[in-house]
Amino acid sequence: MTRILSVIWSGLLVSTLVGCGSDNMLTKQELETQSQADASVAEVLFDAEMDNKASYNVSKGGEVTIEFVPSVTMLEYTRVVEKLRASTDIKSVHAEQSGSTVCILR
C-alpha cells in the first residue's frame, strides 16, 4: 500500500512539475528511475517507523538527499542510511541531521 501511494504521489508531483514548463520535463526513463528510488525511500522509512522523522528529495537520476529530525538517534540514522544505500533503486544518498552532514555520498 505504501509503495502504491508513494508511486502515485511521485507521479502527481512530476505531472505538476511537467505542467510548469518544458525545462521540468522528465523522460520516461527519468520518471521511472525517480519513482523507483522514491518508492524505496518511502518503504525503508515506513518499515523503520521513521516516515514522520525525515524529509527527502529524489532527483531524476535516483540520487537521494535526506534530512532527519534531531530526535533520531545515531543508531536509527545509521540503520536507515545503510538500508537506503543497499537499495539497487537508489544511486546515491546524501544524509543530514540538524544541518550537519553525518554520512557522505555513496
Number of C-alpha atoms within 10 A of each C-alpha: 7 12 17 10 12 19 21 14 15 20 16 12 12 19 15 12 15 14 12 11 9 9 9 13 15 16 10 9 11 15 20 18 20 28 25 21 28 25 23 21 28 21 18 18 20 14 12 14 11 18 15 10 13 17 13 14 15 23 17 18 16 23 21 24 16 17 21 21 16 13 10 14 11 12 9 15 21 15 13 19 19 14 14 23 19 13 14 12 19 24 20 21 20 18 23 19 19 11 11 9 12 15 15 10 14 12
